[in-house]
Amino acid sequence: RTRPIIVLATESAGDSYMAAVYEHRVILNPNPRVPVTRREALIHMQKNLDIYEEQAAKAAQQGVQILVFPEDGIHGFNFTRSSISGYLETIPDPQEESWNPCTDTQMHCGS
């Protein structure tokens, strides 16, 4: 069951935009204390991202221009330090490597 999107409007000095907050029932990892592979983590996160995509489209149809999603809404919570590793991104040190993930999607596959 999906939860409603709460729509808020704000106006400032004649400029305005429509904002909304999406309350999401996270699809949780059934055993967050057990480490998973990167592939398993991506499959899990994609389930929540698919819902986000659907809800963002619905919000856009209602004129929403900025949509706020919940913290930890993509991967869930209750992980241990070791079990979260499959969910984490590699972010290289910019002093050692120049990388723009938007223009070079293959340099760090899985990120």
N, CA, C and O atoms as CSV, one atom per row, in Angstrom:
chain,resi,resn,atom,element,x,y,z
A,1,ARG,N,N,0.842,-1.178,0.000
A,1,ARG,CA,C,0.000,0.000,0.000
A,1,ARG,C,C,0.886,1.240,0.000
A,1,ARG,O,O,1.770,1.379,0.846
A,2,THR,N,N,0.650,2.123,-0.935
A,2,THR,CA,C,1.426,3.356,-0.964
A,2,THR,C,C,0.746,4.408,-0.117
A,2,THR,O,O,-0.471,4.404,0.064
A,3,ARG,N,N,1.559,5.303,0.393
A,3,ARG,CA,C,1.052,6.384,1.234
A,3,ARG,C,C,0.838,7.623,0.383
A,3,ARG,O,O,1.393,7.732,-0.710
A,4,PRO,N,N,0.039,8.553,0.875
A,4,PRO,CA,C,-0.252,9.746,0.075
A,4,PRO,C,C,0.953,10.670,-0.053
A,4,PRO,O,O,1.870,10.657,0.768
A,5,ILE,N,N,0.914,11.452,-1.090
A,5,ILE,CA,C,1.891,12.514,-1.264
A,5,ILE,C,C,1.280,13.764,-0.663
A,5,ILE,O,O,0.153,14.135,-0.994
A,6,ILE,N,N,2.014,14.406,0.209
A,6,ILE,CA,C,1.553,15.634,0.834
A,6,ILE,C,C,2.084,16.785,-0.007
A,6,ILE,O,O,3.297,16.943,-0.146
A,7,VAL,N,N,1.200,17.580,-0.562
A,7,VAL,CA,C,1.597,18.659,-1.454
A,7,VAL,C,C,1.547,19.986,-0.706
A,7,VAL,O,O,0.560,20.311,-0.047
A,8,LEU,N,N,2.628,20.740,-0.823
A,8,LEU,CA,C,2.740,22.060,-0.212
A,8,LEU,C,C,3.062,23.070,-1.301
A,8,LEU,O,O,3.766,22.745,-2.257
A,9,ALA,N,N,2.566,24.264,-1.170
A,9,ALA,CA,C,2.926,25.327,-2.106
A,9,ALA,C,C,3.558,26.454,-1.320
A,9,ALA,O,O,3.166,26.743,-0.189
A,10,THR,N,N,4.530,27.079,-1.926
A,10,THR,CA,C,5.169,28.219,-1.271
A,10,THR,C,C,5.289,29.354,-2.268
A,10,THR,O,O,5.421,29.127,-3.471
A,11,GLU,N,N,5.244,30.570,-1.766
A,11,GLU,CA,C,5.360,31.731,-2.633
A,11,GLU,C,C,6.286,32.741,-1.986
A,11,GLU,O,O,6.190,33.010,-0.788
A,12,SER,N,N,7.180,33.294,-2.780
A,12,SER,CA,C,8.139,34.269,-2.265
A,12,SER,C,C,8.411,35.311,-3.337
A,12,SER,O,O,8.876,34.974,-4.426
A,13,ALA,N,N,8.131,36.545,-3.046
A,13,ALA,CA,C,8.411,37.666,-3.952
A,13,ALA,C,C,7.899,37.416,-5.371
A,13,ALA,O,O,8.584,37.733,-6.344
A,14,GLY,N,N,6.705,36.853,-5.490
A,14,GLY,CA,C,6.129,36.635,-6.804
A,14,GLY,C,C,6.544,35.339,-7.466
A,14,GLY,O,O,5.859,34.866,-8.373
A,15,ASP,N,N,7.643,34.757,-7.037
A,15,ASP,CA,C,8.068,33.467,-7.583
A,15,ASP,C,C,7.474,32.369,-6.719
A,15,ASP,O,O,7.398,32.505,-5.498
A,16,SER,N,N,7.061,31.302,-7.340
A,16,SER,CA,C,6.510,30.202,-6.549
A,16,SER,C,C,6.873,28.873,-7.179
A,16,SER,O,O,7.229,28.787,-8.355
A,17,TYR,N,N,6.773,27.852,-6.370
A,17,TYR,CA,C,6.957,26.500,-6.868
A,17,TYR,C,C,6.103,25.571,-6.021
A,17,TYR,O,O,5.724,25.904,-4.898
A,18,MET,N,N,5.811,24.418,-6.566
A,18,MET,CA,C,5.021,23.416,-5.866
A,18,MET,C,C,5.977,22.364,-5.318
A,18,MET,O,O,6.772,21.786,-6.059
A,19,ALA,N,N,5.892,22.124,-4.012
A,19,ALA,CA,C,6.735,21.126,-3.349
A,19,ALA,C,C,5.849,20.057,-2.736
A,19,ALA,O,O,4.691,20.313,-2.405
A,20,ALA,N,N,6.393,18.867,-2.588
A,20,ALA,CA,C,5.649,17.776,-1.959
A,20,ALA,C,C,6.606,16.891,-1.173
A,20,ALA,O,O,7.806,16.842,-1.442
A,21,VAL,N,N,6.045,16.200,-0.201
A,21,VAL,CA,C,6.789,15.248,0.617
A,21,VAL,C,C,6.137,13.887,0.417
A,21,VAL,O,O,4.928,13.739,0.590
A,22,TYR,N,N,6.940,12.898,0.054
A,22,TYR,CA,C,6.410,11.545,-0.135
A,22,TYR,C,C,6.725,10.695,1.086
A,22,TYR,O,O,7.887,10.542,1.463
A,23,GLU,N,N,5.696,10.150,1.694
A,23,GLU,CA,C,5.863,9.243,2.833
A,23,GLU,C,C,5.902,7.824,2.277
A,23,GLU,O,O,4.927,7.345,1.699
A,24,HIS,N,N,7.025,7.168,2.455
A,24,HIS,CA,C,7.291,5.884,1.793
A,24,HIS,C,C,7.395,4.748,2.803
A,24,HIS,O,O,8.115,4.854,3.796
A,25,ARG,N,N,6.686,3.679,2.549
A,25,ARG,CA,C,6.850,2.456,3.335
A,25,ARG,C,C,7.975,1.663,2.677
A,25,ARG,O,O,7.778,1.017,1.648
A,26,VAL,N,N,9.135,1.720,3.276
A,26,VAL,CA,C,10.348,1.143,2.696
A,26,VAL,C,C,10.235,-0.374,2.573
A,26,VAL,O,O,9.782,-1.053,3.494
A,27,ILE,N,N,10.650,-0.886,1.429
A,27,ILE,CA,C,10.809,-2.331,1.284
A,27,ILE,C,C,12.158,-2.638,1.920
A,27,ILE,O,O,13.206,-2.295,1.374
A,28,LEU,N,N,12.121,-3.278,3.062
A,28,LEU,CA,C,13.327,-3.515,3.847
A,28,LEU,C,C,14.031,-4.802,3.448
A,28,LEU,O,O,13.410,-5.734,2.937
A,29,ASN,N,N,15.318,-4.837,3.687
A,29,ASN,CA,C,16.086,-6.070,3.592
A,29,ASN,C,C,15.579,-6.950,4.740
A,29,ASN,O,O,15.602,-6.510,5.890
A,30,PRO,N,N,15.125,-8.165,4.468
A,30,PRO,CA,C,14.569,-8.997,5.542
A,30,PRO,C,C,15.577,-9.367,6.627
A,30,PRO,O,O,15.191,-9.689,7.751
A,31,ASN,N,N,16.861,-9.322,6.294
A,31,ASN,CA,C,17.882,-9.639,7.287
A,31,ASN,C,C,19.043,-8.651,7.141
A,31,ASN,O,O,20.092,-9.003,6.601
A,32,PRO,N,N,18.859,-7.414,7.621
A,32,PRO,CA,C,19.852,-6.367,7.374
A,32,PRO,C,C,21.199,-6.577,8.057
A,32,PRO,O,O,22.155,-5.863,7.753
A,33,ARG,N,N,21.295,-7.524,8.956
A,33,ARG,CA,C,22.567,-7.753,9.648
A,33,ARG,C,C,23.458,-8.758,8.920
A,33,ARG,O,O,24.592,-9.004,9.330
A,34,VAL,N,N,22.937,-9.335,7.839
A,34,VAL,CA,C,23.706,-10.291,7.041
A,34,VAL,C,C,24.226,-9.570,5.791
A,34,VAL,O,O,23.433,-9.001,5.041
A,35,PRO,N,N,25.540,-9.585,5.556
A,35,PRO,CA,C,26.095,-8.916,4.372
A,35,PRO,C,C,25.541,-9.504,3.074
A,35,PRO,O,O,25.304,-10.708,2.968
A,36,VAL,N,N,25.341,-8.622,2.087
A,36,VAL,CA,C,24.882,-9.042,0.760
A,36,VAL,C,C,25.894,-8.557,-0.272
A,36,VAL,O,O,26.703,-7.673,0.007
A,37,THR,N,N,25.840,-9.139,-1.455
A,37,THR,CA,C,26.720,-8.700,-2.535
A,37,THR,C,C,26.233,-7.353,-3.060
A,37,THR,O,O,25.112,-6.932,-2.772
A,38,ARG,N,N,27.073,-6.695,-3.819
A,38,ARG,CA,C,26.671,-5.420,-4.427
A,38,ARG,C,C,25.468,-5.636,-5.331
A,38,ARG,O,O,24.537,-4.831,-5.337
A,39,ARG,N,N,25.488,-6.721,-6.094
A,39,ARG,CA,C,24.367,-7.019,-7.000
A,39,ARG,C,C,23.072,-7.207,-6.220
A,39,ARG,O,O,22.038,-6.667,-6.613
A,40,GLU,N,N,23.107,-7.953,-5.133
A,40,GLU,CA,C,21.908,-8.163,-4.311
A,40,GLU,C,C,21.410,-6.839,-3.731
A,40,GLU,O,O,20.205,-6.592,-3.679
A,41,ALA,N,N,22.335,-6.000,-3.301
A,41,ALA,CA,C,21.958,-4.694,-2.752
A,41,ALA,C,C,21.299,-3.831,-3.827
A,41,ALA,O,O,20.299,-3.163,-3.563
A,42,LEU,N,N,21.859,-3.845,-5.042
A,42,LEU,CA,C,21.283,-3.058,-6.130
A,42,LEU,C,C,19.877,-3.536,-6.481
A,42,LEU,O,O,18.989,-2.723,-6.738
A,43,ILE,N,N,19.674,-4.849,-6.493
A,43,ILE,CA,C,18.341,-5.401,-6.770
A,43,ILE,C,C,17.361,-4.945,-5.696
A,43,ILE,O,O,16.237,-4.549,-6.004
A,44,HIS,N,N,17.785,-5.001,-4.444
A,44,HIS,CA,C,16.935,-4.564,-3.335
A,44,HIS,C,C,16.594,-3.078,-3.463
A,44,HIS,O,O,15.427,-2.702,-3.362
A,45,MET,N,N,17.603,-2.233,-3.685
A,45,MET,CA,C,17.366,-0.792,-3.776
A,45,MET,C,C,16.493,-0.437,-4.974
A,45,MET,O,O,15.713,0.513,-4.914
A,46,GLN,N,N,16.621,-1.197,-6.064
A,46,GLN,CA,C,15.828,-0.910,-7.257
A,46,GLN,C,C,14.334,-1.040,-6.978
A,46,GLN,O,O,13.534,-0.316,-7.571
A,47,LYS,N,N,13.948,-1.943,-6.093
A,47,LYS,CA,C,12.530,-2.098,-5.741
A,47,LYS,C,C,11.977,-0.794,-5.175
A,47,LYS,O,O,10.881,-0.373,-5.546
A,48,ASN,N,N,12.722,-0.156,-4.284
A,48,ASN,CA,C,12.288,1.119,-3.718
A,48,ASN,C,C,12.376,2.238,-4.754
A,48,ASN,O,O,11.507,3.109,-4.801
A,49,LEU,N,N,13.418,2.220,-5.583
A,49,LEU,CA,C,13.559,3.245,-6.621
A,49,LEU,C,C,12.428,3.178,-7.643
A,49,LEU,O,O,11.985,4.212,-8.144
A,50,ASP,N,N,11.959,1.973,-7.954
A,50,ASP,CA,C,10.833,1.829,-8.880
A,50,ASP,C,C,9.587,2.518,-8.320
A,50,ASP,O,O,8.847,3.169,-9.057
A,51,ILE,N,N,9.364,2.371,-7.028
A,51,ILE,CA,C,8.226,3.039,-6.381
A,51,ILE,C,C,8.433,4.551,-6.405
A,51,ILE,O,O,7.497,5.301,-6.683
A,52,TYR,N,N,9.641,4.998,-6.117
A,52,TYR,CA,C,9.949,6.433,-6.161
A,52,TYR,C,C,9.650,7.000,-7.550
A,52,TYR,O,O,9.056,8.070,-7.681
A,53,GLU,N,N,10.069,6.272,-8.576
A,53,GLU,CA,C,9.848,6.746,-9.943
A,53,GLU,C,C,8.356,6.889,-10.236
A,53,GLU,O,O,7.921,7.882,-10.820
A,54,GLU,N,N,7.585,5.898,-9.828
A,54,GLU,CA,C,6.135,5.928,-10.030
A,54,GLU,C,C,5.503,7.109,-9.282
A,54,GLU,O,O,4.669,7.827,-9.834
A,55,GLN,N,N,5.903,7.299,-8.035
A,55,GLN,CA,C,5.335,8.378,-7.231
A,55,GLN,C,C,5.776,9.753,-7.735
A,55,GLN,O,O,5.003,10.710,-7.679
A,56,ALA,N,N,6.999,9.856,-8.221
A,56,ALA,CA,C,7.471,11.129,-8.781
A,56,ALA,C,C,6.660,11.500,-10.020
A,56,ALA,O,O,6.335,12.670,-10.223
A,57,ALA,N,N,6.334,10.512,-10.844
A,57,ALA,CA,C,5.514,10.768,-12.032
A,57,ALA,C,C,4.119,11.238,-11.625
A,57,ALA,O,O,3.575,12.163,-12.229
A,58,LYS,N,N,3.539,10.608,-10.607
A,58,LYS,CA,C,2.217,11.027,-10.119
A,58,LYS,C,C,2.270,12.448,-9.562
A,58,LYS,O,O,1.365,13.249,-9.799
A,59,ALA,N,N,3.320,12.750,-8.831
A,59,ALA,CA,C,3.466,14.095,-8.263
A,59,ALA,C,C,3.616,15.129,-9.377
A,59,ALA,O,O,3.038,16.213,-9.301
A,60,ALA,N,N,4.386,14.799,-10.402
A,60,ALA,CA,C,4.579,15.725,-11.522
A,60,ALA,C,C,3.253,16.016,-12.216
A,60,ALA,O,O,3.013,17.143,-12.649
A,61,GLN,N,N,2.395,15.008,-12.325
A,61,GLN,CA,C,1.075,15.207,-12.930
A,61,GLN,C,C,0.223,16.176,-12.118
A,61,GLN,O,O,-0.707,16.788,-12.644
A,62,GLN,N,N,0.545,16.311,-10.831
A,62,GLN,CA,C,-0.178,17.237,-9.960
A,62,GLN,C,C,0.514,18.601,-9.892
A,62,GLN,O,O,0.113,19.465,-9.112
A,63,GLY,N,N,1.543,18.791,-10.703
A,63,GLY,CA,C,2.231,20.068,-10.758
A,63,GLY,C,C,3.387,20.221,-9.789
A,63,GLY,O,O,3.928,21.316,-9.640
A,64,VAL,N,N,3.774,19.138,-9.128
A,64,VAL,CA,C,4.879,19.202,-8.171
A,64,VAL,C,C,6.191,19.403,-8.925
A,64,VAL,O,O,6.470,18.720,-9.911
A,65,GLN,N,N,6.994,20.358,-8.437
A,65,GLN,CA,C,8.270,20.666,-9.068
A,65,GLN,C,C,9.464,20.170,-8.257
A,65,GLN,O,O,10.542,19.950,-8.809
A,66,ILE,N,N,9.276,19.995,-6.964
A,66,ILE,CA,C,10.333,19.439,-6.115
A,66,ILE,C,C,9.672,18.464,-5.152
A,66,ILE,O,O,8.675,18.787,-4.507
A,67,LEU,N,N,10.241,17.266,-5.063
A,67,LEU,CA,C,9.660,16.198,-4.256
A,67,LEU,C,C,10.702,15.697,-3.267
A,67,LEU,O,O,11.827,15.375,-3.649
A,68,VAL,N,N,10.326,15.635,-2.003
A,68,VAL,CA,C,11.236,15.203,-0.943
A,68,VAL,C,C,10.921,13.758,-0.581
A,68,VAL,O,O,9.772,13.405,-0.315
A,69,PHE,N,N,11.963,12.927,-0.575
A,69,PHE,CA,C,11.830,11.524,-0.202
A,69,PHE,C,C,12.466,11.307,1.165
A,69,PHE,O,O,13.314,12.099,1.575
A,70,PRO,N,N,12.076,10.248,1.882
A,70,PRO,CA,C,12.600,10.030,3.235
A,70,PRO,C,C,14.054,9.554,3.258
A,70,PRO,O,O,14.529,8.861,2.359
A,71,GLU,N,N,14.730,9.960,4.325
A,71,GLU,CA,C,16.087,9.482,4.571
A,71,GLU,C,C,16.037,7.959,4.737
A,71,GLU,O,O,15.115,7.442,5.368
A,72,ASP,N,N,16.976,7.263,4.203
A,72,ASP,CA,C,17.065,5.795,4.267
A,72,ASP,C,C,15.924,5.095,3.529
A,72,ASP,O,O,15.711,3.899,3.726
A,73,GLY,N,N,15.196,5.812,2.691
A,73,GLY,CA,C,14.059,5.232,1.992
A,73,GLY,C,C,14.426,4.319,0.844
A,73,GLY,O,O,13.581,3.559,0.371
A,74,ILE,N,N,15.657,4.372,0.383
A,74,ILE,CA,C,16.068,3.519,-0.729
A,74,ILE,C,C,16.587,2.183,-0.229
A,74,ILE,O,O,16.293,1.143,-0.818
A,75,HIS,N,N,17.356,2.201,0.849
A,75,HIS,CA,C,17.992,0.960,1.304
A,75,HIS,C,C,17.473,0.444,2.638
A,75,HIS,O,O,17.681,-0.727,2.955
A,76,GLY,N,N,16.815,1.265,3.418
A,76,GLY,CA,C,16.338,0.816,4.725
A,76,GLY,C,C,17.340,1.112,5.823
A,76,GLY,O,O,18.159,2.023,5.702
A,77,PHE,N,N,17.269,0.346,6.886
A,77,PHE,CA,C,18.072,0.631,8.076
A,77,PHE,C,C,18.313,-0.649,8.863
A,77,PHE,O,O,17.946,-1.736,8.418
A,78,ASN,N,N,18.927,-0.519,10.030
A,78,ASN,CA,C,19.279,-1.633,10.929
A,78,ASN,C,C,20.442,-2.478,10.425
A,78,ASN,O,O,20.572,-3.643,10.801
A,79,PHE,N,N,21.287,-1.900,9.579
A,79,PHE,CA,C,22.470,-2.600,9.106
A,79,PHE,C,C,23.569,-2.536,10.160
A,79,PHE,O,O,23.554,-1.680,11.045
A,80,THR,N,N,24.512,-3.449,10.049
A,80,THR,CA,C,25.732,-3.362,10.853
A,80,THR,C,C,26.797,-2.692,9.987
A,80,THR,O,O,26.589,-2.454,8.798
A,81,ARG,N,N,27.914,-2.398,10.591
A,81,ARG,CA,C,29.009,-1.775,9.841
A,81,ARG,C,C,29.437,-2.653,8.658
A,81,ARG,O,O,29.748,-2.133,7.587
A,82,SER,N,N,29.454,-3.954,8.840
A,82,SER,CA,C,29.875,-4.834,7.742
A,82,SER,C,C,28.738,-5.154,6.775
A,82,SER,O,O,28.985,-5.330,5.581
A,83,SER,N,N,27.504,-5.232,7.260
A,83,SER,CA,C,26.418,-5.636,6.366
A,83,SER,C,C,25.962,-4.519,5.426
A,83,SER,O,O,25.275,-4.797,4.443
A,84,ILE,N,N,26.321,-3.278,5.699
A,84,ILE,CA,C,25.918,-2.170,4.822
A,84,ILE,C,C,26.826,-2.036,3.603
A,84,ILE,O,O,26.487,-1.323,2.659
A,85,SER,N,N,27.963,-2.704,3.611
A,85,SER,CA,C,28.980,-2.471,2.572
A,85,SER,C,C,28.460,-2.653,1.150
A,85,SER,O,O,28.853,-1.891,0.268
A,86,GLY,N,N,27.600,-3.623,0.894
A,86,GLY,CA,C,27.067,-3.827,-0.453
A,86,GLY,C,C,26.218,-2.672,-0.951
A,86,GLY,O,O,26.000,-2.535,-2.154
A,87,TYR,N,N,25.741,-1.845,-0.044
A,87,TYR,CA,C,24.873,-0.719,-0.384
A,87,TYR,C,C,25.641,0.581,-0.619
A,87,TYR,O,O,25.059,1.575,-1.055
A,88,LEU,N,N,26.928,0.580,-0.337
A,88,LEU,CA,C,27.709,1.812,-0.386
A,88,LEU,C,C,28.333,2.051,-1.752
A,88,LEU,O,O,28.628,1.105,-2.482
A,89,GLU,N,N,28.532,3.309,-2.090
A,89,GLU,CA,C,29.133,3.728,-3.351
A,89,GLU,C,C,30.629,3.963,-3.190
A,89,GLU,O,O,31.094,4.348,-2.118
A,90,THR,N,N,31.364,3.733,-4.247
A,90,THR,CA,C,32.777,4.087,-4.280
A,90,THR,C,C,32.886,5.539,-4.719
A,90,THR,O,O,32.424,5.908,-5.798
A,91,ILE,N,N,33.493,6.348,-3.882
A,91,ILE,CA,C,33.722,7.753,-4.234
A,91,ILE,C,C,35.230,7.980,-4.180
A,91,ILE,O,O,35.810,8.060,-3.098
A,92,PRO,N,N,35.858,8.084,-5.339
A,92,PRO,CA,C,37.312,8.232,-5.360
A,92,PRO,C,C,37.753,9.593,-4.823
A,92,PRO,O,O,37.002,10.568,-4.862
A,93,ASP,N,N,38.958,9.635,-4.333
A,93,ASP,CA,C,39.556,10.870,-3.842
A,93,ASP,C,C,39.799,11.795,-5.038
A,93,ASP,O,O,40.555,11.431,-5.938
A,94,PRO,N,N,39.181,12.977,-5.071
A,94,PRO,CA,C,39.351,13.872,-6.224
A,94,PRO,C,C,40.782,14.380,-6.392
A,94,PRO,O,O,41.142,14.872,-7.461
A,95,GLN,N,N,41.596,14.263,-5.346
A,95,GLN,CA,C,43.004,14.652,-5.454
A,95,GLN,C,C,43.808,13.603,-6.223
A,95,GLN,O,O,44.876,13.898,-6.758
A,96,GLU,N,N,43.283,12.379,-6.272
A,96,GLU,CA,C,43.991,11.286,-6.938
A,96,GLU,C,C,43.383,10.904,-8.281
A,96,GLU,O,O,44.066,10.344,-9.138
A,97,GLU,N,N,42.108,11.203,-8.466
A,97,GLU,CA,C,41.417,10.752,-9.673
A,97,GLU,C,C,40.331,11.750,-10.053
A,97,GLU,O,O,39.542,12.177,-9.210
A,98,SER,N,N,40.302,12.113,-11.321
A,98,SER,CA,C,39.263,13.004,-11.824
A,98,SER,C,C,38.179,12.141,-12.460
A,98,SER,O,O,38.431,11.420,-13.426
A,99,TRP,N,N,36.963,12.224,-11.905
A,99,TRP,CA,C,35.879,11.388,-12.417
A,99,TRP,C,C,34.555,12.106,-12.276
A,99,TRP,O,O,34.228,12.622,-11.207
A,100,ASN,N,N,33.799,12.139,-13.348
A,100,ASN,CA,C,32.445,12.669,-13.328
A,100,ASN,C,C,31.513,11.511,-13.661
A,100,ASN,O,O,31.471,11.084,-14.814
A,101,PRO,N,N,30.760,10.984,-12.685
A,101,PRO,CA,C,29.914,9.817,-12.930
A,101,PRO,C,C,28.807,10.075,-13.947
A,101,PRO,O,O,28.264,9.129,-14.518
A,102,CYS,N,N,28.467,11.332,-14.179
A,102,CYS,CA,C,27.427,11.650,-15.159
A,102,CYS,C,C,27.925,11.499,-16.591
A,102,CYS,O,O,27.156,11.163,-17.491
A,103,THR,N,N,29.212,11.747,-16.794
A,103,THR,CA,C,29.756,11.665,-18.151
A,103,THR,C,C,30.559,10.391,-18.399
A,103,THR,O,O,30.763,10.001,-19.549
A,104,ASP,N,N,31.011,9.746,-17.337
A,104,ASP,CA,C,31.785,8.504,-17.469
A,104,ASP,C,C,31.183,7.455,-16.541
A,104,ASP,O,O,31.656,7.247,-15.424
A,105,THR,N,N,30.140,6.805,-17.022
A,105,THR,CA,C,29.403,5.850,-16.184
A,105,THR,C,C,30.102,4.507,-16.026
A,105,THR,O,O,29.706,3.707,-15.179
A,106,GLN,N,N,31.129,4.244,-16.819
A,106,GLN,CA,C,31.774,2.935,-16.786
A,106,GLN,C,C,33.039,2.876,-15.931
A,106,GLN,O,O,33.541,1.786,-15.656
A,107,MET,N,N,33.561,4.024,-15.508
A,107,MET,CA,C,34.827,4.017,-14.775
A,107,MET,C,C,34.731,3.213,-13.481
A,107,MET,O,O,35.634,2.436,-13.170
A,108,HIS,N,N,33.680,3.384,-12.748
A,108,HIS,CA,C,33.465,2.635,-11.509
A,108,HIS,C,C,32.123,1.917,-11.628
A,108,HIS,O,O,31.112,2.386,-11.105
A,109,CYS,N,N,32.120,0.795,-12.309
A,109,CYS,CA,C,30.881,0.043,-12.526
A,109,CYS,C,C,30.246,-0.320,-11.190
A,109,CYS,O,O,30.937,-0.695,-10.243
A,110,GLY,N,N,28.945,-0.206,-11.127
A,110,GLY,CA,C,28.229,-0.521,-9.894
A,110,GLY,C,C,28.017,0.689,-9.015
A,110,GLY,O,O,27.353,0.601,-7.982
A,111,SER,N,N,28.576,1.823,-9.413
A,111,SER,CA,C,28.364,3.060,-8.651
A,111,SER,C,C,27.245,3.845,-9.264
A,111,SER,O,O,26.905,4.922,-8.774
